[in-house]
């Protein structure tokens, strides 16, 4: 799997501007990495990450304008795209969602963030579905930001066959270290690839620091950004290498004493 992740700053409440920027970033990525197969954008990239009542104003249905724009570019460029957006279900209910579109422009997954932060709970409804999607390039598990802090979710995704977990984020200062440690831990815990991309810049009282990265199934850094720079990172994920690791040193799945932990 050849994957690219986008670290960038987006404008709060201006979906049109953000979507135009995202389309440009897709085209720029393909020009630079011609063999890229999937591109991941940060949490709530199409709307900007902010927590005010104006979230209702930028919310969009799963098949709405945001999807139509990103679907068209995915189909045109023949690439899988995953991006975060504010999903509207009805007049009173919105979700922090992650859309995945295949290279034909079709929706193949829509994940609603399960673990909301305390501030997010004031605005979003929590999701309740664990999502692994079978794509043309492999099995992909989905989570968002704070989900990284919960090993049980990563375990469930791995048990469902996820080879790589996408974790778009909006992680703010001064919590640089937990962001990196959680992601590396989830990778090594379940011998999976982890791709996590973060916002940069200021959003009201939040200061996003970047440090986007892709981690191997041994927890090692494959590629990592500097703080607060707009960039696109690329890596080739070798699923055969993952299998070799699982069969050699990282045999936790085979060795785990399930009988002692059944509820």
N, C-alpha and C positions, 0 to 999 in steps of 0.2 A: 504494500500500500504506500503510495507516494502522497504525503500529506503536507499541506501548508497551513499555518495558523497566522492570523492577522492581529497584531498589536497596534491599537490606534486610539484616537480620541474622536468621540462623536458628540453631536450637538443635542442637548436636552430638548425634547419636544419638537424637533424639526426632522420628521421622518423623511420628507422629500430630500432634504440635503444629505441625510445619512445614507439613504438608499442609493443616491447618485454616487456618493463616495465609495460605497461598498461595491457597486458595479465597476467603478474605475479600479478598485483594488483587485477585483477578480481578474480583470484584463491585464493589469500590471503583473500580477502573480503568474499568469499563464505565459506572458512574454518572457519572464525571467526563468520560470521553471516549466519547461514545455511538457514534461512528463507528469506534472501534478495531476492527481485524480480526485482529491477532495480538499476543500478549503473550509476552515473553521473560523468564524467570527466570534467576538466576545459576547458576554451576557447582555441582553437588551441592546444590541448594537444598532438595530434599525430605529430605535426610539430614543437612545441615550439612556444612561442609568441615573435615575433620580427618584426620590421618594416623596411625592406630593400628590395632592388630589388631581393634578393635571394629567396624571397617568391615564385617567379615564378618557381624556381627550385624544391621546395618541394610540390607544388600544385599537387593535385590528383583528378581524376574524381570521381563523386559520387559513381560509382560502381567499382572503381579502387582497388589498392592493399591495401590501408588502410581499406576500407570496407571489403574486402575479409578476411583479418586477424581478424578483430573484429567480423565479421559475424560468422566465424568458432567457435570462443570462446563463443559467445552468444548462438549458437545452441548447442554446446557441454555441456555447463553449464546450458542451459535452463533458460536464464536470459535476461532481457532487458538491453541494453547498449546505453548510449548517450555520444557522445564525439565530441569535436571540432576539425576542420581540415581546411586547406586551399583548397578550392574547385576550380578546373579548369574547366571552361566552354569551352573556346577556347584559342588560343595562346595569346590573349591580355586581357582576362577578368578572374579575380579571385574573389572569395567571401570568407568572413569569415563565415564559415558554421558550423551547428550543425546537426550531423547525429544521428538518432534514429533507432536502430535495435531491432526487437522483439525476443522472445525466440526461434523462429524457424530459426533465422538467416536472416530474411527478413527485407529490408528497409521499415519502416512505416512512416518516415518523414525525410525531409532534409530542415532545416531552414537556410535561408541566412540573416545574421544580418542586421537589418533595419537601426538602428541608429549608424552610424560610428563616431568615434572621428575625430577631425580635421586631426591628423596625419594618421589615417587609410584611410582617403579619398584619400590620395596620392597613395594608392596601391590597395585598394579593391573597387569593385562595390557594392553599397548598394542593399540589398534585397528589395522586394516590396510585399511579401506575409505574411499575418498574419496566423500563423500555430498552430492549435490545433489538436492533434492526438488521435484517439480512440484506446487505447491499451487494452490488456486483463486484465489489473489491474486498469483501470480508464482513464479519459480524462486528457491529459497532454498538457499544453500550453508551448510554446517555446519562449525564448528570450536569448540574450547574453549580458552580462556585461553592457555597457553604456545604453542599452535598459531599464535597471532598473530605469533610471532617468525620464522616460516618462510615466506618469500615464495613458495616453490614450491607450497605447499598452496593459498594464495590464487589463484595462477595456475591451478592445476588446476581449482579450483572455478569460476573465471571462464570457463575454456575449456569447461567442461561446461554453461555457460549461466547461472550464478548471477547474479542481478541485485542481490541483497542477501546479505551474509554475516552470520550470527548467530554471536556469539562470547561466550557466557556465561563469566564469569571468577571466579577467587578469587585476586586479585592483592594482594600484601601490601607494606607499608612495608619499606624505604624506596624501593621501585622505582616511584614515581609516574610519573616521566618516561618510562621505557621503555614502560610500559603505554599511555600516550597516543600516543607516537611510533610504536610498532608498529602500532597501530590506524589512525592517520592514514595511515601509509605504505602499508598494505595497501589502503586505500580508493583512494588516488591511483595506486598501482602499476597497478591493474587496472580503474580507473574503475568501482568498485562501491560501493554503500552498505555501511557496516559498522555493526552494532549490537552494542555490548558493554556488559554490565551486571555490576557487581562486588558482592561482599559488603561489609558494613561491620562494625566491631567486632572484638573479640578472639576468637580461637579457639586455645586453648592458647598457644603462643608466637608465633602469627601475628597480625598487626594489619592488618586489611583497611581500606582507605582510601576506598572508593567511587570517585568520579570516573567514573561510568558516562557513556556518551555515544553519540550517533549521528552518524556522519560521512557527508558527501556524497561522491559519486564524484569530486569535485575535492579531497578531503581536508579540506574545511572543516567546522568544527563546526556541526552543525545544532541540537543541544541537548545540554546537559551538566549534570551534577549537581555540587553542592558535595561536599566531603568529609564522610563519616560522618553522613549524614542519611538517614532512611528516606524514599524518594520514588519516584514513578512518572513517568517521562519519556515524552513523546509526540511523534511527528513523522509528517508525511505525505511519503512517498517518491514522487517523480515520475520514473517510468522513462523518460518522453519527454525529460526534462531530461538524463538520463544519456546517451541516444542522441545528443542534440545536442552534448554535451560530447565524446563519442567521435568525432563527425564534424567537430569544429572544432579546438580546441587539443589535446585529450587523444587523439591519434591513435596512441598507442604500439602498440596491437595491430596496426594496419594497417602501421605503419612498421618493426616489429621485423624484424631480419635473421635470420630463423630458419635460413637456410642456413649461417650462420657458427657456430651453436651446437648443431647436431645432434651427438648422441653416436655 
